[in-house]
Amino acid sequence: MFKTRFISGAVLTLLTIGILYLGGYVTGVAVMLLSLGGVFELMRVYKQEKSAMAVLAYLMTIAYYCFLFFHLEKYLLPLMILYVLLVLAVVLGGLWAYCPPFLGHIIHLPQSASGSGAFRWDACCKCAARAFPLV
């Protein structure tokens, strides 16, 4: 076990030195691939690696590094805003697919059965719990 880890560590160290020595686009592509691997692992933790959210994250990661490669830094903020809006659209679309009247519950603020006028969280949260089990 120690021998395998030692050999893989030595190979990765030599590979890192070679990539950093070459610099420029080689290092940029290596960092992009490392970032994509990190995004994949993060999505796998939440069992979302093949979902629409994961595809969006992969595409935006690639777009981010393409903007950096082509020196389009002034468009990074609009890219981030677009990403946040697309994530919001995916989340609301997924929520609507699980419970179409969910947004109506939020707008109409359903009252409790006792008539106390208090907001009923269970009317909204049951649908949200089905749509997003981690919430």
SEROPA-513274 format. One line per 4 residues: number of its first residue (from 1); for each residue x, y negated, z of C-alpha. Coordinates in steps of 0.02 Angstrom, whole numbers. Layout:
<recs>
NUM) X,Y,Z | ...
</recs>
This chain:
<recs>
1) 0,0,0 | 138,-123,47 | 238,-77,-108 | 90,-111,-224
5) 54,-280,-144 | 236,-328,-149 | 253,-286,-333 | 92,-377,-380
9) 147,-528,-279 | 316,-531,-366 | 235,-516,-538 | 112,-656,-500
13) 253,-766,-435 | 352,-742,-595 | 196,-773,-699 | 162,-934,-602
17) 340,-995,-626 | 328,-959,-812 | 161,-1050,-829 | 223,-1201,-732
21) 384,-1205,-832 | 289,-1211,-996 | 175,-1349,-928 | 52,-1450,-1031
25) -91,-1357,-1110 | -29,-1186,-1052 | -43,-1241,-870 | -209,-1326,-906
29) -283,-1168,-982 | -215,-1063,-838 | -296,-1180,-711 | -460,-1176,-809
33) -459,-985,-810 | -421,-986,-623 | -566,-1105,-596 | -683,-997,-698
37) -630,-848,-593 | -669,-946,-435 | -840,-996,-501 | -875,-815,-546
41) -826,-756,-372 | -934,-891,-291 | -1083,-840,-396 | -1051,-657,-356
45) -1059,-695,-170 | -1237,-757,-195 | -1277,-619,-322 | -1305,-750,-457
49) -1163,-708,-578 | -1282,-672,-722 | -1414,-805,-688 | -1452,-967,-779
53) -1367,-1062,-637 | -1206,-963,-665 | -1207,-993,-853 | -1232,-1178,-819
57) -1087,-1178,-696 | -972,-1088,-819 | -1016,-1206,-962 | -992,-1361,-855
61) -824,-1297,-792 | -766,-1273,-970 | -835,-1443,-1020 | -745,-1525,-873
65) -576,-1456,-925 | -608,-1497,-1109 | -642,-1677,-1058 | -478,-1677,-961
69) -380,-1599,-1105 | -443,-1725,-1231 | -420,-1874,-1113 | -605,-1915,-1101
73) -598,-1955,-915 | -721,-2099,-934 | -857,-1972,-975 | -829,-1864,-822
77) -954,-1958,-712 | -1094,-1942,-841 | -1048,-1757,-856 | -1066,-1736,-668
81) -1233,-1827,-668 | -1293,-1716,-812 | -1238,-1562,-713 | -1335,-1616,-559
85) -1491,-1651,-663 | -1477,-1482,-750 | -1455,-1392,-583 | -1610,-1482,-520
89) -1705,-1429,-676 | -1651,-1246,-654 | -1700,-1246,-470 | -1869,-1327,-499
93) -1900,-1214,-648 | -1861,-1061,-544 | -1972,-1124,-404 | -2115,-1158,-525
97) -2099,-981,-595 | -2119,-905,-422 | -2256,-1019,-356 | -2339,-1140,-480
101) -2445,-1228,-348 | -2291,-1261,-241 | -2270,-1440,-300 | -2455,-1469,-274
105) -2437,-1417,-92 | -2301,-1545,-68 | -2401,-1684,-149 | -2565,-1647,-59
109) -2483,-1606,109 | -2599,-1464,167 | -2669,-1483,342 | -2661,-1354,480
113) -2810,-1238,510 | -2840,-1316,681 | -2876,-1483,600 | -2741,-1571,699
117) -2682,-1656,540 | -2507,-1584,555 | -2415,-1530,398 | -2420,-1342,367
121) -2244,-1287,325 | -2297,-1107,298 | -2404,-1159,149 | -2248,-1216,56
125) -2111,-1111,133 | -2183,-941,89 | -2164,-980,-95 | -1994,-1058,-67
129) -1936,-905,30 | -1986,-792,-116 | -1899,-904,-242 | -1742,-935,-139
133) -1714,-795,-11 | -1558,-880,57 | -1653,-1037,109
</recs>
